[in-house]
Structures are given as structure tokens and as C-alpha cells.
Amino acid sequence: MILTAALLGTALIALPGCNDDDVVINNKDLDHTSQYLATEDEDSQSMYYKPYVGYCADPMPFYDPANKDFKVLYLQDYLDNQQFTYHPIWGVSTKDGVSYTSLGELISCGAANELDAALGTGSTIYKDGVYYTFYTAHSPAPDKTGGINEAVMLATSKDFSNWEKNRELIITGEGNYDTKDFRDPLVFQGEDGKYHLLIATKQNGKGVLADFISDNLLDWSDNGVFMTMMWDRFYECPDIFKMGEWWYLLYSEQADFMRKIQYFKGRTLEELKACTKDDAGIWPDYKEGILDSRGTYAGKTASDGTDRYLWGWNARRNGFTNDNSYNWGGNLVMHKIIQHEDGTISLGEVPAIANSFGNGTLMGDFSLSGEEFRLMPRLDRKNRITFTVTTSNKEWDKFGVSFARGSDSDSYYTLVFNPENEESRKINFEREGAEPLFIDGSDSYWFPTPEDGVYNITITNDNSVMTMYVNDNVAYTNRLYGMQRNCWSINSYGGNITVSNLSVSSKN
């Protein structure tokens, strides 16, 4: 986009909260300036949780019926992990997803020569006053663990604080499944009344979900393949649940070109399994079941009996710069599962997070045409922005929302609503201005262009972690450094758009 002095001047006159005065930017001047401010993330974030030291990965959410709250276990990742013993399971608790209480380390790593030297994701179930957490044991030295790289192990607790490993219960893939990839156990109670443990593994080189069954959570037998994985794909962090009349399988696609959370659906478990049988590819919707961008990974869900929520992790970027690709581990991000009449699902805003911001400041309606933008006043560290964009040419009008921007910026970063064809759009992440750049691996997925050309948009950020929801149909999570305490803009790219109902709420 070409930025002209005339356009910039018009935008700033319309919004006197930003101006071009040549002043030193400090806390007293922030409300009266528009120059770009170099900002840094907080050491920890509360709404999109990150521990003060290290990062979260592979969340394992669980609704605790005894304490009436959500417990979210996760793999604790450090920038400098130990060589052989890494990713102990830590946890947090929350009642609303707005604030979290750390539970500290819950399940520790084993010794370097033990099968569970390193830990991987799993799941929790509650029965008769006991919490059962099945988790992945990963051995970095299989020559010392009977040639097994991965297996499933169990830890139990009566108070969700003190956990005891069951060294007698070890489920491996020996004899029927891969011993290298045998992980991410998901425990649930099936329609048959039995407990099922689904394990992501391979059989004869083909990705499968193995099904082990039990009557008591302690004695398990192999029940064969529950579901095959399509083509040469591998489904990480599987999650099975029933919502209304539908069964769902959520998974995270491991392939580098994808790395997104997807789902299949069926009215019965057998119908669900048929979605991938013989690589059938029976997708649930136009979006091939994709629920979010690559900004969220390893998503799993939990329900309080009324609503179901998904937690994934939003990755940090290599070198902590917006130009680079995602790295492993980051912040917990929570979404609400929205179920539509046809059984399809999407991710939406968590109501408690929205309510925590209170009433926003109305910014007024305006129109943009051609290569025009409107520069907005500075954001705070945590913000919630809502607005509606109406396109005059629903097929081809192109628009975007820019952040980490100032009146003196040579470049800035934009979420571009790009028309892919007359019927589809995709959200791209681009550096604009000087030396424009498409940020590879940060784009979303194709979704249907709204029939009425109307986009109801909600954007929330906690420092560099941001989520965006569009029409209760599209979710887009991203890591965008420099959002906090800087100006932002809404842009037109050659068409004609109207912006209405613009409201901004902020808090520290």
C-alpha cells in the first residue's frame, strides 16, 4: 500500500488522539503522540497465560467436577531444556479463562535412563475421588528402555496436587503398533460404557488411532484400530467428544505445510470413523474442518456440562520478531466451541474474556476507498476491538487491519482479508510499507465470502498474543509483537468499505 502524506494527514486530523508532534515519547506523552514505540512483552501474561519462566505447550484441559473449575495441564518448556529430562507436566486452574492460578509442577520427569525421562501430552479423567492422568513417556535412550521410544503411562492423585506414578501400568505398541510414535493418549467413556484410550501411533507405516479399552482404568486390552489417518498424515493430540447429537474428533496435523487444528464429525462413532476410512476424506465443512490458523496448535477441549472450550498454545516467533516463523511453545489460548445447526463447529470468543473488558469507547463510523486508511489512537497492553466492515463489492473489495504502527513507521504488520476468488477469502499476515513481505506460515485458511459482504470482527490481545473472530465462523490467532501501546489502522486496498460500530476497550 502506498502511504501518502495527504492520506496520513487526513487520518490524523480525524483522530486527534494521534498527532505528528516531534516530542520524546514517554509514559506522559503516549496519549498525545503517534510515533512508533518499541515495546516488549510482559514476562508473563495472565489472560493468555504464560508462566513467568518458560512457555506452555500441548495443553491438557480437564473440567474438575469436584472443585467446579477447569484444570489445564501443560508441558512446561524452557528456552534451555535439559538434554534428556524435559517437559515436565505443570498445571493451572481457572473458572472463567480470564485469570489463571498456577498449580506448579504436577508430574515430574523420570531419570535420564527411564522410559519417561521426557514427558508428552495426555489427558485426565475423574472416577470415585481419584484423578487419572494418562501421559506420554518418551525415552531419549531406547537402548536402555527395551528399544521403546514412546509409551503411555499413568499417574494418579486424590487432590490434584500430589501425584503418584503407576510404574506397573505401561502400555506400549510392541507387537502391533509403532514403538517410536506411540503417544498423546486420550481417555473417554464410550457409548458401550467402557473406558477407551486412544493413542496416536502407526501400523505398518500408516497413521492410526489405536483403541485400548478397560472397565476400571487400570487393566487395558488392545481393541484394534479406532480410526485411520488420511494419506501419510499424522494426527497429534487427538480429542474425542460428543456435543448434542454429534461426535467429533479434533486433532492437530503434524505436517509442516499444515500445522493446524482440524476436526471430523459423525452422528455415531461409526459414522465418525468412516470419515477417514480408506482415505475417504469426508470433510465436515467448506474449510476442511480447519478451526484456526497456525497460530494455535495442539488444541484439546473440556466441558463444564454447559459449554465446551478449546485450549491450544500460541507459539512465540523465532528471534521474537514478526518477520520470522513460529517456534515451539508459547501461551495458552482459550476459545469457545460454537456448534451450528448442521453440526459443524467453529471457534468463538470466550464470553468471560469479552465481559472482563467492560464497555468500550465508541470511535465513530467512516468509509474508506482506494488506497486509504484510518490511523487509530494507541492501544494498551490488553485490548478488545470490535467493528463491522461492509464491502460494496463483496467478491473483490480488499481490506486489512494493521498493528505495530506509528505515523513515522516505514513498515508495519497487517491482517489482510484477501479475496482468493469470487467465493473465498483468506486472512494473510503481511509486512507492509517499505520492503513488503508475506509472513510465511502465518496465514489462515480459505473460508466462504459472506453472502451479504458484512464482516463482524472482534480482536483481542494480551501483549503480543492476539485472537480474531469473524462472523462466528472464522478464528485467527497470531503472535504479533508491538501491538501494545502503539497505534493501529483499518485499511482499504482499491475498493470501497464502510466501517461501523467501532469500539475499543483497554486495560493493563
C-alpha positions in Angstrom: 0.0 0.0 0.0 1.3 3.5 -0.9 1.2 5.8 2.1 0.9 9.4 1.0 1.4 12.4 3.3 -2.1 13.6 2.4 -3.7 10.4 3.4 -1.8 10.3 6.7 -2.7 13.9 7.5 -6.3 13.2 6.9 -6.3 10.2 9.1 -4.6 12.0 12.0 -6.9 15.1 11.7 -9.9 12.8 12.0 -8.5 11.3 15.2 -6.8 14.0 17.4 -5.6 11.3 19.8 -2.7 10.7 17.4 -0.5 13.5 16.0 2.8 14.2 14.5 4.3 16.4 17.1 8.1 16.0 17.4 8.3 15.0 21.1 10.1 12.5 23.2 7.9 9.5 23.8 7.5 8.5 27.4 4.6 7.5 29.6 3.3 11.1 29.9 3.3 11.7 26.2 1.8 8.4 25.0 -1.8 9.7 24.7 -0.7 12.7 22.6 1.7 11.2 20.2 1.5 8.7 17.3 5.2 7.8 16.7 6.1 4.1 16.8 7.1 3.0 20.2 9.5 0.0 20.7 7.7 -2.2 23.2 8.4 -5.6 24.9 6.1 -8.3 26.1 5.4 -8.7 29.8 7.5 -11.5 31.4 4.2 -13.3 31.9 0.7 -12.8 30.6 -2.5 -13.5 32.6 -5.4 -13.7 30.1 -3.4 -15.7 27.5 -1.4 -17.5 30.2 2.3 -17.9 30.2 4.4 -18.8 33.2 6.9 -16.2 34.4 9.7 -18.5 33.3 9.4 -20.6 30.1 6.4 -21.4 28.0 3.3 -23.6 27.7 2.9 -26.4 25.2 0.4 -29.2 24.5 -2.4 -28.2 26.9 -4.5 -31.0 28.5 -7.7 -29.3 29.7 -10.0 -31.1 32.2 -13.1 -29.9 34.0 -12.8 -30.8 37.6 -16.3 -31.9 38.8 -15.1 -31.9 42.5 -13.8 -28.3 42.5 -16.0 -26.9 39.7 -13.2 -25.4 37.8 -11.1 -26.1 34.8 -7.6 -27.6 35.3 -5.3 -27.2 32.3 -2.2 -29.3 32.5 0.6 -28.5 30.0 4.2 -29.3 29.1 6.5 -26.8 30.7 9.0 -25.7 28.1 12.2 -23.7 28.8 14.3 -21.9 26.3 17.2 -24.1 27.6 15.7 -27.5 28.4 17.8 -30.2 29.9 19.2 -32.7 27.4 17.4 -35.8 28.4 14.8 -35.0 31.0 12.5 -32.3 29.8 8.8 -31.1 29.5 7.5 -32.0 33.0 3.7 -31.6 33.3 2.7 -28.4 35.1 -0.8 -27.1 35.5 -3.1 -24.1 36.1 -6.7 -23.7 37.2 -9.3 -21.2 36.0 -13.0 -20.8 36.4 -13.5 -18.4 33.5 -10.4 -18.2 31.3 -9.8 -14.6 32.3 -7.3 -15.4 35.1 -5.3 -18.5 36.0 -3.8 -19.8 39.2 -0.5 -21.8 38.8 -0.5 -25.3 40.3 3.2 -25.7 39.7 4.8 -28.9 38.7 2.4 -31.9 38.9 4.1 -34.8 37.1 7.8 -34.8 37.1 10.2 -36.3 34.5 11.9 -39.6 35.2 15.6 -40.2 35.3 17.6 -39.9 32.1 17.7 -43.7 31.7 14.0 -44.3 32.4 11.2 -44.6 29.9 9.6 -41.3 31.0 12.7 -39.2 31.0 10.8 -36.7 28.9 7.0 -36.3 29.0 4.4 -35.7 26.4 0.8 -34.8 26.3 -2.1 -36.8 27.6 -5.5 -36.5 29.3 -7.3 -36.7 32.7 -10.4 -38.4 33.9 -12.0 -38.4 37.4 -13.5 -41.6 39.0 -14.5 -42.3 42.6 -12.5 -39.5 44.1 -9.3 -40.2 42.1 -7.8 -38.3 39.2 -6.2 -40.4 36.5 -3.8 -38.7 34.1 -2.5 -40.8 31.2 0.6 -39.2 29.6 3.2 -39.9 27.0 6.6 -41.3 28.2 9.4 -40.5 25.8 12.8 -42.2 26.2 15.8 -40.4 24.6 17.8 -43.6 25.1 15.7 -46.5 23.8 18.7 -48.8 24.0 18.2 -48.6 27.8 14.4 -49.0 27.7 14.0 -52.2 25.7 14.1 -50.4 22.4 11.0 -48.4 23.1 11.0 -44.7 22.3 7.4 -43.9 23.4 4.8 -45.5 25.6 1.7 -44.5 27.7 2.0 -44.3 31.5 -0.4 -43.3 34.3 -0.2 -41.0 37.3 -3.0 -40.7 39.9 -3.9 -38.2 42.6 -6.6 -37.7 45.2 -6.2 -33.9 45.5 -4.8 -32.8 42.1 -1.6 -31.7 43.9 0.2 -34.8 44.9 0.7 -37.3 42.1 1.9 -40.9 42.2 3.2 -42.6 39.1 2.0 -46.1 38.5 5.1 -47.9 37.4 3.3 -51.2 36.8 1.0 -49.8 34.1 2.9 -49.2 30.9 1.1 -49.5 27.5 3.4 -49.9 24.5 3.0 -50.5 20.8 5.0 -53.7 20.8 3.7 -56.4 18.6 1.1 -54.4 16.7 2.0 -50.7 16.6 5.0 -48.4 16.2 7.2 -48.1 19.3 8.7 -44.8 18.1 5.4 -42.9 17.6 3.0 -44.1 20.4 1.7 -41.1 22.2 -0.9 -38.4 23.1 -3.3 -40.7 24.9 -7.0 -39.6 25.1 -9.2 -41.2 27.7 -13.0 -41.1 27.4 -16.0 -43.2 28.3 -17.7 -44.6 25.2 -21.3 -45.5 24.3 -20.6 -49.0 25.4 -19.9 -47.9 29.0 -16.2 -48.9 28.8 -13.3 -46.6 29.1 -11.4 -46.0 25.9 -7.8 -44.9 25.5 -7.0 -43.6 22.0 -3.3 -43.4 21.2 -1.7 -41.7 18.2 0.6 -44.2 16.5 1.4 -46.0 13.3 0.6 -49.5 12.0 2.6 -50.8 9.1 3.7 -47.2 8.4 0.1 -45.9 8.3 -1.0 -43.4 10.9 -3.8 -44.7 13.1 -5.5 -44.1 16.4 -5.2 -47.3 18.4 -8.0 -48.1 20.7 -7.4 -49.7 24.1 -10.4 -50.5 26.4 -10.8 -51.0 30.1 -13.6 -51.4 32.8 -11.5 -49.9 35.6 -8.9 -47.6 34.1 -6.1 -50.0 35.2 -6.4 -53.1 33.1 -6.2 -52.3 29.4 -6.6 -54.5 26.3 -5.9 -53.7 22.7 -9.2 -53.2 20.9 -7.7 -52.6 17.4 -7.6 -49.5 15.3 -10.2 -47.0 16.2 -9.6 -44.7 13.1 -7.1 -44.4 10.4 -5.3 -41.2 9.5 -5.7 -39.9 6.0 -2.9 -40.4 3.4 0.5 -40.1 5.0 -0.7 -37.7 7.7 -0.1 -38.0 11.5 -2.7 -36.7 13.9 -1.3 -35.3 17.1 -3.2 -34.6 20.3 -6.5 -36.3 19.3 -9.6 -35.3 21.2 -12.9 -37.1 21.1 -16.2 -35.7 22.5 -19.9 -35.7 21.9 -21.8 -32.4 21.7 -25.6 -32.6 21.2 -26.3 -35.3 18.6 -22.8 -35.3 17.1 -19.5 -37.0 17.8 -16.3 -35.1 17.0 -12.6 -35.9 16.5 -10.3 -33.0 16.9 -6.6 -33.3 16.0 -3.6 -31.3 15.1 -2.0 -32.1 11.8 1.7 -32.6 12.2 2.8 -32.0 8.6 4.9 -28.8 8.2 2.7 -27.4 5.4 -0.4 -27.6 7.6 0.2 -27.4 11.3 -3.4 -26.6 12.1 -6.2 -27.9 14.3 -8.9 -29.8 12.3 -11.9 -31.9 13.0 -14.2 -34.6 11.7 -17.8 -35.2 12.7 -20.4 -38.0 12.7 -23.8 -38.7 14.3 -22.3 -42.0 15.6 -18.8 -43.2 16.3 -19.0 -45.5 13.3 -20.0 -42.6 11.1 -17.1 -40.6 12.5 -14.7 -43.4 11.8 -15.9 -43.6 8.2 -14.7 -40.0 7.5 -11.2 -41.3 7.0 -11.7 -45.0 6.2 -9.7 -45.9 3.1 -8.6 -42.2 2.9 -12.2 -41.2 2.2 -11.7 -37.6 3.2 -15.3 -36.8 4.2 -14.7 -33.3 5.4 -17.3 -31.7 7.7 -17.4 -28.2 6.0 -16.1 -25.9 3.3 -12.9 -25.3 5.4 -11.9 -29.0 5.5 -12.5 -28.9 9.3 -9.8 -26.3 9.9 -10.6 -24.3 13.1 -7.8 -21.8 13.4 -4.6 -20.5 11.8 -1.1 -21.9 12.5 -1.0 -19.5 15.4 -2.8 -22.1 17.6 -1.7 -25.7 17.9 -2.3 -28.9 19.9 -5.8 -27.8 20.8 -7.9 -30.0 23.1 -11.2 -29.4 24.8 -13.1 -29.6 28.1 -16.7 -29.0 29.0 -18.4 -27.9 32.2 -21.6 -29.6 31.1 -23.0 -26.5 29.5 -20.3 -25.0 27.3 -17.2 -26.6 25.7 -13.9 -24.7 25.4 -10.7 -25.4 23.5 -7.2 -24.6 24.8 -4.2 -24.6 22.4 -0.8 -22.9 22.5 0.1 -19.8 20.6 3.7 -20.1 19.5 6.4 -17.5 20.0 8.3 -16.4 16.9 11.9 -17.3 16.3 14.1 -14.4 17.4 11.0 -12.7 18.8 10.4 -10.7 15.6 7.3 -10.6 13.5 9.1 -11.4 10.3 10.1 -14.9 11.4 8.2 -18.2 11.6 6.7 -19.8 14.7 8.7 -21.7 17.3 7.6 -24.5 19.6 5.8 -23.5 22.8 4.2 -20.2 23.9 1.0 -19.0 25.6 -2.3 -20.8 26.4 -5.1 -19.5 24.2 -8.7 -20.4 25.0 -11.7 -20.4 22.6 -15.3 -21.3 22.9 -16.6 -24.1 20.7 -19.6 -22.9 18.7 -21.9 -25.6 17.3 -24.0 -24.7 14.3 -27.4 -26.2 13.3 -25.8 -28.5 10.7 -23.4 -30.0 13.2 -20.4 -28.0 12.0 -18.3 -26.2 14.6 -16.1 -23.1 14.8 -14.2 -21.3 17.4 -15.6 -18.1 19.1 -14.8 -15.6 21.8 -14.9 -16.7 25.4 -17.8 -14.7 26.9 -16.0 -14.1 30.2 -13.0 -12.6 28.4 -15.3 -10.3 26.5 -17.1 -9.2 29.7 -13.8 -8.6 31.5 -13.2 -5.5 29.3 -16.4 -3.8 30.1 -18.0 -1.2 27.8 -15.7 0.1 25.1 -15.2 3.6 23.7 -17.2 4.2 20.5 -14.9 5.6 17.8 -17.5 6.5 15.1 -18.4 5.2 11.7 -16.5 6.0 8.5 -15.9 4.9 4.9 -12.6 4.2 3.1 -12.0 3.9 -0.6 -9.0 3.4 -2.9 -5.6 3.2 -1.1 -6.9 4.8 2.1 -6.6 4.0 5.8 -7.6 5.4 9.1 -5.0 5.6 11.9 -6.3 4.9 15.4 -5.1 6.0 18.8 -2.7 3.9 20.8 -3.7 0.6 22.3 -2.9 -0.5 25.9 -1.3 -3.8 26.9 -4.7 -5.7 26.8 -7.3 -4.6 24.3 -10.6 -5.7 22.8 -11.6 -4.1 19.5 -15.0 -4.7 17.8 -16.2 -3.3 14.5 -18.1 -4.2 11.3 -16.8 -3.9 7.8 -19.2 -3.8 4.9 -17.8 -4.2 1.4 -19.5 -2.6 -1.6 -18.2 -5.3 -3.9 -18.4 -8.4 -1.8 -16.3 -10.6 -4.2 -13.3 -8.4 -4.6 -13.1 -5.5 -2.1 -9.9 -6.0 -0.1 -9.3 -4.6 3.3 -7.0 -5.1 6.3 -6.2 -4.2 9.9 -2.6 -3.1 10.8 -0.8 -3.1 14.1 2.6 -2.1 15.5 2.2 1.1 13.5 3.0 4.7 14.0 2.8 7.9 12.0 6.5 7.6 11.4 6.6 3.9 10.6 8.5 2.7 7.5 6.8 -0.6 7.9 4.1 -2.3 9.9 2.1 -5.5 10.1 -1.3 -6.2 8.7 -4.0 -8.9 8.8 -5.2 -8.8 5.2 -8.7 -10.1 4.2 -7.6 -11.3 0.8 -10.1 -12.4 -1.9 -8.8 -15.7 -3.2 -11.6 -16.0 -5.8 -15.1 -14.8 -6.1 -16.4 -17.1 -3.4 -13.5 -17.4 -0.9 -11.3 -15.3 1.3 -8.2 -16.0 3.4 -6.5 -13.9 6.1 -2.8 -13.3 5.3 -0.2 -11.8 7.6 2.0 -9.3 5.8 4.6 -6.7 6.5 3.6 -3.6 4.6 5.3 -0.3 3.7 9.0 -0.5 3.0 10.2 -3.9 1.8 6.8 -5.7 2.0 6.8 -9.3 3.0 4.3 -12.1 3.1 4.9 -13.8 6.5 5.1 -17.5 5.6 3.2 -19.9 7.8 1.1 -17.2 9.5 -1.8 -17.2 7.1 -5.2 -18.7 7.9 -7.4 -20.9 5.6 -9.9 -20.4 2.9 -13.4 -19.6 4.1 -16.6 -18.6 2.3 -17.1 -14.9 1.4 -20.1 -13.7 3.4 -23.2 -13.5 1.2 -24.0 -10.0 2.4 -20.4 -8.8 2.3 -20.5 -8.0 6.0 -17.7 -8.9 8.4 -18.4 -8.6 12.2 -14.9 -8.6 13.6 -13.6 -8.9 17.2 -9.9 -8.7 18.0 -8.5 -9.3 21.5 -4.8 -9.1 22.5 -2.8 -9.7 25.6 0.5 -8.1 24.7 1.8 -9.9 21.6 -0.9 -12.7 21.7 -3.9 -11.9 19.6 -7.1 -13.6 18.6 -9.6 -12.5 15.9 -13.1 -13.8 15.3 -15.2 -13.1 12.2 -19.0 -13.8 12.0 -18.8 -16.6 14.5 -17.4 -18.7 11.6 -13.7 -17.8 11.4 -11.0 -17.8 14.1 -7.5 -16.4 13.6 -4.8 -16.5 16.3 -1.4 -14.8 15.8 1.7 -13.7 17.5 2.2 -10.0 16.7 4.9 -8.2 18.6 4.5 -4.4 19.1 0.7 -4.3 19.2 0.7 -3.0 22.8 1.0 0.8 23.3 1.1 1.6 19.6 -1.3 3.0 17.1 -3.2 0.7 14.6 -5.3 1.2 11.5 -8.0 -0.1 9.2 -7.1 -0.1 5.5 -8.8 -0.2 2.1 -7.0 -1.6 -0.9 -8.6 -0.2 -4.0 -12.2 -0.9 -3.2 -14.9 0.8 -1.1 -15.6 -0.3 2.5 -17.7 1.1 5.4 -16.6 0.7 9.0 -19.3 0.9 11.6 -19.9 0.1 15.3 -16.2 0.6 16.1 -15.5 0.2 19.8 -12.2 -0.2 21.8 -11.8 -1.4 25.3 -8.4 -1.5 27.1 -6.9 -2.5 30.4 -3.5 -3.0 31.9 
